[in-house]
Amino acid sequence: MKIALLGYGKMGQAIEKIAIERGHEIVIKKDLEPIEMDLKIADAAIDFSHPTAAYGNIKNCIDNGVPVVSGTTGWLDKYKEIVTYCEKKEGSFIYASNFSIGVNLFFKLNSQLAQLMKNIGEYEVSMEETHHIHKLDAPSGTAITLAEDIFVHSGKNKWSIESPCEDELFIKVKREGEVPGTHKVSYTSSIDSIEIKHTAFNRTGFALGAVVAAEWLKDKKGVFQMKDVLNL
């Protein structure tokens, strides 16, 4: 498969390594700077760019009939617009806040735990996420996905990274060194606590998941999620 890499930072480079190991060819590498390129030479595109570039990258892929997988966060105020545009153009698109297979299993576990805790009022739910100091958005897209699944089964309806109100989920944000990503969800009462946690050791899991998603999407039409790829 011929792949266009839209974003060639540390994640883009990790994706390149995994893609080549899996027998694919990188035919386009685009960082933030505009370059002349014919996207149609690619069988699929993987976007791990910048919040200011992601929307244009994705739309350009849809316009050129190239299936696109995006893991860029910080642009999701335009996500519904892209979904509508993709459906109108009969394009192919997957967005995920996190492509790691382990994290997507963690999403499922988080949702199931939230459902179990729904009617047990003694526990207060909170979250903590830790990432490297270069991360631009806070909280992480992964934390927001976890929060949205918690909202479905709780009295919370929004999140806060400061002092939360009663209907808000507190997300403690930490930026340290080169941490790839750690997420912890806690339910705490006056007598005990329940915690689930995912810790990434490196970027390999994110890169592998993105390449697997691109492989899966290649001959499909529509808007999908990572749970479709993994049949969760």
C-alpha positions in Angstrom: 0.0 0.0 0.0 1.2 3.5 -0.8 0.9 5.9 2.1 0.9 9.6 2.4 2.2 10.8 5.8 0.7 14.2 6.7 2.7 15.3 9.7 6.3 14.1 10.0 7.1 14.7 13.7 7.9 11.9 16.2 4.6 10.1 15.5 5.0 10.4 11.8 8.4 8.9 11.9 7.2 6.1 14.2 4.4 5.4 11.7 6.9 5.4 8.8 9.0 2.7 10.5 6.0 0.5 11.3 4.5 0.9 7.8 7.7 0.0 6.1 8.1 -3.1 8.4 4.6 -4.1 7.3 5.6 -3.9 3.6 4.1 -0.5 2.7 5.7 2.4 0.8 5.7 6.0 2.0 5.1 8.1 -1.1 4.4 11.5 0.5 5.9 13.1 3.6 4.3 16.5 4.5 5.1 18.5 7.7 3.6 21.9 8.4 5.2 23.6 5.4 3.0 23.5 2.2 4.4 21.3 -0.5 3.3 20.5 -4.1 1.9 16.9 -4.0 -0.5 14.7 -5.9 -2.4 12.9 -3.2 -3.9 10.6 -5.7 -0.7 8.6 -5.9 -1.4 7.4 -2.4 -3.7 4.5 -1.5 -4.3 6.0 2.0 -3.2 8.9 4.1 -2.3 9.1 7.8 -2.6 12.5 9.4 -0.7 13.2 12.7 -0.1 16.9 11.9 -1.0 20.0 13.8 -4.5 21.2 15.0 -4.3 24.1 12.5 -3.4 21.8 9.6 -5.6 18.7 10.3 -8.9 20.0 8.9 -7.3 21.1 5.6 -5.4 17.9 5.3 -8.4 15.7 5.8 -10.6 17.7 3.5 -7.9 17.6 0.8 -7.8 13.8 1.1 -11.5 13.5 0.8 -11.5 15.8 -2.3 -8.9 13.5 -3.9 -10.7 10.3 -3.1 -7.9 9.1 -0.7 -9.0 7.3 2.5 -7.6 9.2 5.5 -6.9 8.2 9.0 -6.3 11.1 11.5 -5.0 11.1 15.1 -4.5 14.8 15.4 -6.3 16.3 18.3 -7.2 19.9 19.1 -9.4 20.5 16.0 -12.5 18.6 16.9 -14.8 21.7 16.9 -14.9 21.0 13.1 -15.3 17.2 13.4 -19.0 17.1 12.6 -18.4 19.4 9.6 -15.8 16.9 8.3 -18.2 13.9 8.9 -20.9 15.7 6.9 -18.5 16.6 4.1 -17.1 13.0 3.9 -20.5 11.5 3.7 -21.5 14.0 1.0 -18.4 13.2 -1.0 -18.6 9.5 -0.4 -15.1 9.6 1.1 -13.4 7.3 3.7 -12.4 8.7 7.1 -11.4 7.4 10.5 -10.6 9.7 13.4 -9.4 8.4 16.8 -8.1 10.3 19.8 -5.8 7.3 20.3 -5.1 4.4 17.8 -3.4 2.2 20.4 -5.1 -1.2 20.5 -4.5 -1.3 24.3 -6.1 2.1 24.7 -9.1 1.1 22.7 -9.6 -1.9 25.0 -9.2 0.6 27.9 -11.9 2.7 26.4 -14.2 -0.3 26.4 -13.3 -1.2 30.0 -13.9 2.4 31.1 -17.3 2.4 29.5 -18.2 -0.9 31.2 -16.9 0.3 34.6 -18.9 3.6 34.3 -22.0 1.6 33.6 -21.4 -0.6 36.7 -20.9 2.5 38.9 -23.9 4.3 37.5 -26.3 3.7 40.4 -23.7 3.6 43.2 -23.7 7.2 44.6 -21.0 6.8 47.2 -18.2 7.1 44.7 -16.8 10.3 43.0 -15.2 9.8 39.6 -12.1 11.7 38.5 -9.3 11.3 36.0 -5.6 12.0 35.6 -3.6 12.1 32.4 0.1 12.6 31.9 2.0 13.4 28.7 5.3 14.8 27.4 6.0 18.5 27.7 5.6 19.0 24.0 1.9 18.1 23.9 -0.1 21.1 22.7 -3.6 20.3 23.9 -4.9 19.8 27.5 -6.6 17.6 28.4 -5.6 15.0 25.9 -8.0 13.7 23.2 -7.8 10.3 24.9 -8.9 11.8 28.2 -11.8 13.6 26.5 -12.9 10.3 24.9 -12.8 8.6 28.3 -14.8 11.5 29.8 -17.5 11.3 27.1 -18.0 7.6 27.8 -18.3 8.4 31.5 -20.9 11.1 30.8 -23.2 8.5 29.2 -23.5 6.7 32.5 -23.2 9.4 35.2 -24.6 12.7 36.3 -21.6 14.5 34.9 -22.0 16.3 31.6 -18.7 18.2 31.1 -15.1 18.1 32.2 -12.9 20.6 34.0 -9.1 20.8 34.5 -9.6 23.3 37.3 -11.9 23.3 40.3 -15.0 21.4 39.0 -18.6 22.0 39.8 -20.8 19.1 41.0 -21.8 18.2 37.4 -18.2 18.3 36.1 -15.6 15.6 35.8 -12.2 16.7 37.2 -9.3 15.8 34.9 -5.9 16.4 36.4 -3.4 17.3 33.7 0.3 16.7 34.0 3.1 17.4 31.5 6.4 15.7 32.3 9.5 14.9 30.3 8.9 12.6 27.4 6.0 10.6 28.8 4.1 8.9 25.8 0.8 8.9 27.6 -0.7 7.6 30.9 -4.4 7.8 31.7 -6.1 6.8 35.0 -9.8 6.8 35.9 -10.6 6.7 39.7 -13.8 6.1 41.6 -13.3 7.2 45.2 -15.5 6.9 48.3 -14.8 7.5 52.0 -13.8 3.9 52.5 -12.0 2.8 49.3 -11.2 3.5 45.7 -11.4 1.7 42.4 -8.9 2.6 39.6 -8.2 1.6 36.0 -5.1 2.7 34.3 -3.4 2.5 30.9 0.3 3.3 30.5 2.0 3.6 27.2 5.7 2.7 27.2 6.5 4.3 23.8 4.8 5.5 20.6 4.9 2.1 18.9 1.3 1.1 19.9 -0.1 4.3 18.5 1.8 4.0 15.3 0.8 0.3 14.8 -2.8 1.1 15.4 -2.8 3.9 12.9 -1.3 1.7 10.2 -3.7 -1.1 10.9 -6.6 1.4 10.6 -5.3 2.6 7.2 -5.0 -1.0 6.0 -8.6 -1.7 7.1 -10.0 1.5 5.6 -8.3 1.3 2.2 -11.3 -0.2 0.2 -14.2 1.1 2.3 -16.4 4.1 2.1 -17.8 6.0 5.0 -16.9 7.4 8.4 -15.6 4.9 11.0 -14.1 4.6 14.4 -11.3 2.5 15.9 -13.9 0.2 17.5 -15.1 -0.7 13.9 -11.5 -1.6 13.0 -11.1 -3.8 16.1 -14.7 -5.1 16.1 -15.2 -4.0 19.7 
